[in-house]
Amino acid sequence: MSCKTLFLFPTEAEAASFRCLRPDATVAIIGVGMAEAAAGTVTHILEHHPERVVLCGIAGACDERVGVGQ
């Protein structure tokens, strides 16, 4: 399967709001930590063959004042 943009998130909790806003987007969960995220990234790039990859997430913090996409 091929997609234009692959959105990568470490956890499903981080991806949940984005999935609601963009149900058409190709979203993959890659895991937490350098080794797991690297392996997950390679796995999903090989599976989806994207033109571009966007790494998304909350970077270990959650601030309710920040809106999704900011």
PyMOL commands that set and color helices and strands:
alter all, ss='L'
color gray80, all
select helices_A, chain A and resi 12-21+34-48
alter helices_A, ss='H'
color red, helices_A
select strands_A, chain A and resi 5-9+26-29+52-55
alter strands_A, ss='S'
color yellow, strands_A
deselect
rebuild
show_as cartoon
